[in-house]
Structure formats: structure tokens, C-alpha cells
Amino acid sequence: MSGQVHFYVNAMHSIGGVTTWSFQAASFMAKRYKTRVVTINSGTHRDEELFPGPVMKVWRAPQGEKENGVAERVAKDPVGKNSCEEIHKAFDGIFESSDKPGKRATKPTKITKPVKPTKPTKLDLGPSPVPVASHGSGPKDANKRLHPSAEEAIAAATLFVPNYLDFAYELAARSRSRGIESRCIGICHCDQENYYQQLKHYAPIIQSFIAVSPRCFQNLAECIPDRVADMHLLPYGVASQEARVSRDSEGPIRVLYAGRLSQKQKRVFDLADIARHLDAIGTDYQLDILGVGPDREALVDALAEFPRVRFYSGVSHSEMVGVYRDHDVFVLPSETEGTSIALLESMASGLVPVVTRVSGSEDVVVDGANGFLCDTGDAAAMAKAIAKLAEDRSHRSILAQQAQATVAANYRIEAQLEAFESCVRDTLKKPLAPPKIARSVL
């Protein structure tokens, strides 16, 4: 295939988030096509050294013009430590090459540097950001000057995978509006209206759609009914883990939340209510919270009165295998999801999920069989489920085995990425969007 596949990602991401999947998918594709990760946000992706290819940094604004929150560096030359040969070795434990059988075990690592809750100065955090930029922020000028790095991306890509970034969809539209032979895959990562509306807006330039859960697929089909034939149901996959060695039966039950610390979508302040109910029940527990986000400081403040709650920061995605193995239960009180990658990773490591009945989770977790499903906002029910697991450790062990078996059977990353490649092959055979149509979405 001539040209390049461009995966667009946010340069900063949460543990187990969509950006992590994007780098894994792009790395898998890099072994088959010319693939680049393209970032259009500030900061540096902490795992970018693991990507076997160049990581492009794209500016939105023309040179000499300032733009808030945008990475202003251009393409990075993949030499030295980023050589493909060295980086392929780093991925041997996740993606099996045909000439490299076997799997390397990942050594468990310990969490470091706990942060005890304190009462910081209260901050006006403002509204939590939505995961994608709204396409309705104003009309785009098809002739607007762009930064040279953005022009380079437009000219080089044969296939755009914008993920959740509106500017990446705009670049894909500009590419076709200029008559460049490029195609686009749109992904519905979450059961939220802004995802559906973004995909509906850019549907004329999208050849294939991916939905990461049955609910996302159904809602996307209702939003764009004339494009159902181009939609693929493709839940995420995660790396398989070795059979879990049970932790010591003594001591508190170890509960983990890992993800973005935002009340919008994640409902992280429900964690305080869960802790309050566990204290009232008299459960011996330890709640560890990992992640960053707009509501971190306020959440630390809200949980300052709970001595059994700890916050951690600076934990890389590669260290999460060890983190999962040090815990018993994974809790996720989200209001919406697509299919939670952190949920799948925790179950693959043998944690019992106690989660809300939302997109993705409702398909992975069978209530009472491999975890517990609760209504959104029902902190009392989530606490009751955790208390039950603390009281009956033999039953908890059975559920943990079933959780691990569920992911191993149905959510393997190798199978998911092979299906993704099949979607790519199918997309590359589809007709191009007419330039006039592409201009209409700008």
C-alpha cells in the first residue's frame, strides 16, 4: 500500500485509556503498513518510545500564531532508541510475530509513592472537558492556512483514523477536498451524544465505522441508519495474563479504581459514597485510586476523611500488570462508557469487577457470575457487593477465575487487532468521497 496510515491520538492519556489502545493498534498495524501515530495535543505520550515508527507532532495554527493546548513540534525522526528492531522486541509479549513464537511474562511491579489524602486549597475546576471536540464550534474555512506539519499530514496519509479528535477529521476532509486519494475510519469510542454527532457530521468522508460495544453500534445505527452496512462491531481486546496467584486471605480486601479522575462520565465522587457505605457496614478494605483528571484535587479533598483511601500518581501503563495483581476488586462507577479497557485489563488479571450497568460493562460482566453490575449512582449497592466479596473469599476466588476466563475467551487483543486489520483492508477497497462532498463538511 502506498502512502501512510495515520492514527490520531491525544498526547496525554489516562491509564488503560483509548490512547493506549491507539498506540497498540498502530503498533500492530506498523508491522503490516506504513503507520504513524500523530498527536495534536500538548505534552508527550509516555509510551511513545514503544511505537515502531515515527511519531508526528502536528500544530493546528500556522507558524507564528499561538494556539492554546496544542503541541507545536513537527515530525520526530525514528532513530536511535526508537529503531523498529528494538521496539518490536518490546512488543513481543503483546503481539506475536509469525517468526517469534512464545510469550514473555511480565514481571509484577509495585506501586510507588502513595499520596495520602490531604485538604488542599479548593479550586474552581470549572466544567469537565468532553472527550471529543464539538464539530459545532463554528464553520471551518476550507482555504484557511494551516501549520506546515498539518499540511504534511494531509499530503502523506492514505488512511486517516481520527479516533475522537475533531481536528483529525478536519484534516481527513481537507485531504479529500483537494483530491488526494485518502480514506477514513470513524470510531465510536463511547456511548455519548457528542461521539454520535461527530460521526454523523463527518459521515460523508468516512468509509467505515467502528463501534466498541453493542450499545454504541445500536445507537450509531439509529443516528446514521443509511450507513449501517459500513459499520463494524469491534470491542477492545487486552493482553492475556498468566493465571492469578491468590493473594493472602488475611488483611483488607484491596479495591482499585484506575482511570480518568472526572465526575463527568466517570462519576468519581461516587467513590466517596462507596467508601462511606463500606465504613458504615464495617468492611475491612483498602481503596486505591490511580489516575489524573480535572477533578483530582477536588476528589482528594472529598476523600480526606477516609484513612483507608490512597491516591497514586506516576504509574505507567506498563506497570499496571503489577498493580492489578496487588488488588482483589476493580470498581468503576461510570455514567457512560464504550467498553472500558481498564475493566478488561483488571479482569484479565483476575480482579472481580463491581461496575455500573453501562455500555460495554453490561456485555462483559454477568451479574453474580463473573462480577457485579449495579445501577448508575447506586453507591450503596456497589459497597454491598464489595462487602460480600470481603466476607466470602472462596466465592471471590471463583468469580475472579470466571472474570479472567471471560476476557481470555472473548476479548483477546490479538483477535481484536486482526479484526481491525480486516476492517482496514475492507476500507481501502471502498470508493473515495467526492471532493465536493468533502468540502461540505468543512
BELGIFEN-V119691 format. One line per field, one symbol per residue. ss: DSSP state (@ for helix, = for strand, . for the rest). phi: phi as a letter, one per 30 degrees, with the letter a starting at -180 (. if undefined). burial: + if it has 16 or more other ideal C-beta (glycine too) atoms within 10 Angstrom, else -. A space follows every 50 residues. Layout:
ss: ???
phi: ???
burial: ???
//
This chain:
ss: ...======........@@@@@@@@@@@@@....=====........@@@ ....===......................@@@.@@@@@@@.......... .............===..................@@@..........@@@ @@@@@@=====....@@@@@@@@@@@@.....======....@@@@@@@@ @@@@@..====..@@@@@@@@@@.@@@@@@===....=............ ..======....@@@@...@@@@@@@@@@@@...======.....@@@@@ @@......====....@@@@@@@@@...====........@@@@@@@@.. .=====....@@@@..=...====....@@@@@@@@@@@@@.@@@@@@@@ @@@@@@@@@@.=@@@@@@@@@@@@@@@@......@@@@@@..
phi: .dibccccbddcbdeidddddddddddddddcbdbbdbcbbdjbddcddc ddldcdcccdddeicdbdibdcbcecddbidcdedddeddcedccdddcb djbddcddbcdbhdcddbcdddcddidddddbdddcdkdcddcddcdedd dddddcdcbcbdibcdddddddddeddciddbbbccbcdadbeddddddd dcedccdbcbccaedddddddddbddcedccbdbddbbddbdedcededd jddccbcbldcbddidhddddddddddddddjddbbcccckbldcdddde ddcddcddcbcbbicdddddeddedcbcbccbcedbbcbdddddddddcj dddbbddbeiedcdcceicblbcbdeicdddddddddddddcdddddddd dddddddddbbdddddddddddddddddcdddddedddddcd
burial: --+++++++++++++++++++++++++++++-++++++++++--++++-+ +++++++++++--------++---++-+---+----++-++--++----- -----+--+-+-----+----------+-++++-+----+-----++-++ -+++-++++++++++++++++++++++--+-+++++++++++-+++-+++ +++++++++++++-+++-++--++--+--+++-++++++-+--+--+--- --++++++++++++++++++++++++++--+-+-++++++++++++-+++ +++--+-+++++--+-+-++++++++++++++++++++++++++++++++ ++++++-+++++-++----+++++---++-+++++++-++-----++-++ ++++-++---+++--++-+++-++--++----+----++-++
//
